[in-house]
Amino acid sequence: ENREDMLNSKSNRLTEALEEANKLFSGVSCAREAALDAQFLVLASNLGKEKANELHSEMTAFDSLAFAEDLLTFMGINRIEVEENDGDPEGILGGYLPSNAWHKLGEETEKYFRRAPSFHYMLGSFKSDPPVPRQRIERQRKAAGGEAKRAMPAQLKKMEESHQEATEKEVERILGLLQTHFKNDPDTPISFFDLVIDPNSFARTVENIFHVSFIIRDGLARLKLDDDKLPIIEPSKDDEGKKDDYSAGARNQVVISLSHQEWK
């Protein structure tokens, strides 16, 4: 709205607006306010550019003729009077330069062109090898009947198989320990937490609970609560493990919450 007033060379309205915007920017907290500040910055920049274009520096322009005249005077030109030629209305003055005129100019300008010698190789620069061409990798085309079945890398298959085998072996080992302990002392209940908790490793404790869950799932062992409402575990008998194959009505899934502090 105050464009003409701000463009006036004697007005400080643009400077005052910028100072006020700097004060207001310290309280910016929303995206919309920041967008308005950016919009104001664009407007102020355009006004400043127009205001700068209207300024007159009043600097003296380079006059090539005056420069040439001063250069000739420095070199010591000798003027001789010549008669004005009828065919030359401008009446150009003639003259001659002394024999050392250009030498004198060279000595004067030499000090302005002193610079360190440029670095160069005695036997040329190093020989660069051509870039190695990149091998073109062709993309596999999709099957016409639908998306092709993605093949799993062999290394990943091997890793999964080894991890599965390790889990099965660990489950069998824990089941063997459980059955051996129960055979040696069938009257003493085995505490579930005493079986799975590793006093030196929280991660190992979680792995033990994970492995025991397979034994419970397959019906090879069962959990019960003792008189103190604490879980105890005992291996299942052969007839109990086969009985209805632990039908869905007889099985219950339990989620155990065990924090690091509780494990300590």
Salt bridges, closest charged atoms under 4 A:
ASP5 OD2 - ARG13 NH1 2.80
GLU50 OE2 - ARG3 NH2 2.46
GLU69 OE2 - ARG79 NH2 2.61
GLU107 OE2 - HIS103 NE2 2.74
GLU108 OE2 - LYS111 NZ 3.57
GLU147 OE2 - ARG150 NH2 3.20
GLU170 OE2 - ARG173 NH2 2.60
GLU170 OE2 - ARG204 NH2 2.73
GLU207 OE1 - ARG204 NH1 3.18
ASP218 OD1 - ARG217 NE 3.08
GLU234 OE2 - ARG222 NE 2.86
GLU234 OE2 - LYS224 NZ 3.28
GLU240 OE1 - ARG222 NH1 3.23
